[in-house]
């Protein structure tokens, strides 16, 4: 049987168009062209086999057909992998929602049927026997990553192109973006990334072994700080040259892993500099105490003749810097961060580096309490954790010494042209992640576990109480609004710089004004601009030079301020300025931006804003109590006939009540604005002005009434004229001539 018939008989219908085109190859080969004598037509002079015919056949056989079949199969496998990846994500959601449903049903049953019929304990026993919701998908993700790598190699191209030679390679810095990922979206984020980037295997020998059940590594970071938490305070305050120090290892200490001591300094331009050395477990305590200095290794490097003298000097410099940093800042282990990391990166291409940290546990590692230390002061780590080889969720750790972060942490590092990668941009603005700029494990752990030792807290603490999951459609609309705001900002910046290419540049005499108090939501028409100014439309993009050649429109001058208004303005007492309604005329060629750049993007509220609002309310209550005490004491000391004092006591009581009511009102108003993440101003000067002016008027009236009373009493009862002899202790009454006694008695009478 000829192969053509065999091929037609073996065709699998769904793949019919993907088989080799054997008929076309036979046509190019001219297999059916024979002479009448049975000789090949190629032997004749009229139809010889040329170099062009040979090239056409080889091109079709080796390049077109072979490449087509390879790409067809690889593309189909890639599509199948995408389907499998989607089903894996759907399976995880399926198991999670069913697990939640079982728990909800059992809870409702036990609540309605009381203590006699309880099904939750039985359900927990059955769920422990069928742990469908505790499946670890990490090995499956690794296998999918390996298969994706095979397909990419087969297709001979990747979604992220191989590393290109870029200007200044090796000196470019990374841009880091941090996000929170809800536990329900972790697997979906992983599958979304591995379609474009492979999982980074820490053991390269197993990167293409499908039978190896590789799990994500567990990383431990041991952070240092002083008993005063100086490094923490510098990091929260974003002080220049703020530094941090940590010990870091992968896996369990029982396996003797390589331990890195890393110092990181953040410079003024937000760039970072790292100093690190690698230590063994037995040398860490000596190094921290300044007793171990790599002497043997330095001698070997200096004595060698292979050019390691420069490396020896660099190592010695790093050792000196690290030990000086530890000694000068009185650093000691304070906090442990334990987490599981999944890393994504194309081997040999480091332009895109992504890490996803899950199961983050932050544990106290300090010895601040001498009576009950978390760590033995003679050790550099908690031996109770490492000797027992504890793992997440660390149930044996005492309450108050551990906090488990509720979300996963996603960090995307981009360099060079990778900033323009579309799928990375889509992930960063999707509903799967929540932006968490400047998040730090060290800062969060100290703020959560050492709140009695520090006074400053990071702004993201208040956001942990809210649900970070978002509806996909809502997230899409929010992103569209963000892009629209960015476009408006670009237009505003272009108009401010006088860029004629900006389509939004207004002509001279802009008919818009803005409020100097902040970014208004609606631009207000200036009453000083009349109809002639409105007749000059703004220039379009097609005619950028028209703005320079057109005459300036006539603008009506605003009315001059009155004499009283001028006096108030010279003293800085403009009511419009206080109330935030002062209108400012824009200069020629500048239009109102609509939204300030500082107000663009999501409004982030730090925890200290909530605390400041509470402190302000407490201060108002303090004032109210002081005024109440003053009014009560004044009323009790006034007596029955002192009506002035009684009236003032009533006035002070009124102001005490006003202070309490105003404090509560402004507290609730500001708390509502904070909860709504509103960008409105929180200041309000009405209450303090009323209390100050009222107290000042009351004191002045008190002085006036008492002074008038003293004058009236002086007129009704004049003092007697008494001659006083300096050399005598006796005083005589000029009217009666009788003796009043000695000088001391006279002074008591007067």
Order of alpha helices (4+ residues) and beta strands (2+ residues): alpha-alpha-alpha-alpha-alpha-alpha-beta-alpha-beta-alpha-beta-beta-beta-alpha-alpha-alpha-beta-beta-alpha-beta-beta-alpha-beta-alpha-alpha-beta-beta-alpha-alpha-alpha-alpha-beta-alpha-alpha-alpha-beta-beta-beta-alpha
